[in-house]
Amino acid sequence: MSKPKPDDRSNNVDRIQFNINHTIRNMEAAEEMIEKSDDRQMKSDLEEKNERRRDSLQGMREEIRDEAQNKRNS
């Protein structure tokens, strides 16, 4: 039986920041589509997605703060 790998948190902040940047780019693309489209259903769907993305961004930013604090305490 193999031994489980230790928890490597060394790149967590970089990984989370990458995800934040990616989410922001998706939000911006959705906003452009909302502005250009006449399809009310698509606009509504994209606005709902962006709302979920805003919630996710808040969580990811809190996670970065937790990781930074964890690094200082280590």
BELGI-V189401 format. One record per residue. N is the residue number from 0. RES is the residue in one letter. PSI is psi in whole degrees, -180 to 180 (NA if undefined). BURIAL is 1 if it has 9 or more other C-alpha atoms within 8 Angstrom, else 0. Layout:
n = {N & N}
res = {RES & RES}
psi = {PSI & PSI}
burial = {BURIAL & BURIAL}
//
This chain:
n = {0 & 1 & 2 & 3 & 4 & 5 & 6 & 7 & 8 & 9 & 10 & 11 & 12 & 13 & 14 & 15 & 16 & 17 & 18 & 19 & 20 & 21 & 22 & 23 & 24 & 25 & 26 & 27 & 28 & 29 & 30 & 31 & 32 & 33 & 34 & 35 & 36 & 37 & 38 & 39 & 40 & 41 & 42 & 43 & 44 & 45 & 46 & 47 & 48 & 49 & 50 & 51 & 52 & 53 & 54 & 55 & 56 & 57 & 58 & 59 & 60 & 61 & 62 & 63 & 64 & 65 & 66 & 67 & 68 & 69 & 70 & 71 & 72 & 73}
res = {M & S & K & P & K & P & D & D & R & S & N & N & V & D & R & I & Q & F & N & I & N & H & T & I & R & N & M & E & A & A & E & E & M & I & E & K & S & D & D & R & Q & M & K & S & D & L & E & E & K & N & E & R & R & R & D & S & L & Q & G & M & R & E & E & I & R & D & E & A & Q & N & K & R & N & S}
psi = {132 & 151 & 135 & 148 & 143 & 155 & 111 & 104 & 10 & -28 & 13 & -45 & -44 & -43 & -44 & -42 & -40 & -45 & -38 & -48 & -43 & -43 & -42 & -43 & -41 & -40 & -44 & -42 & -41 & -40 & -40 & -42 & -38 & -43 & -35 & -18 & 150 & -4 & 107 & -37 & -44 & -43 & -45 & -46 & -44 & -38 & -40 & -41 & -43 & -34 & -43 & -38 & -40 & -42 & -43 & -41 & -42 & -45 & -41 & -38 & -38 & -38 & -39 & -43 & -42 & -43 & -42 & -41 & -38 & -41 & -40 & -34 & -8 & NA}
burial = {0 & 0 & 0 & 0 & 0 & 0 & 0 & 0 & 0 & 0 & 0 & 1 & 1 & 0 & 0 & 1 & 1 & 0 & 0 & 1 & 0 & 0 & 1 & 0 & 0 & 0 & 1 & 0 & 0 & 1 & 1 & 0 & 1 & 1 & 0 & 0 & 1 & 0 & 0 & 0 & 0 & 1 & 1 & 0 & 0 & 1 & 1 & 0 & 0 & 1 & 0 & 0 & 1 & 0 & 0 & 0 & 1 & 0 & 0 & 1 & 1 & 0 & 1 & 1 & 0 & 0 & 1 & 1 & 0 & 0 & 0 & 0 & 0 & 0}
//
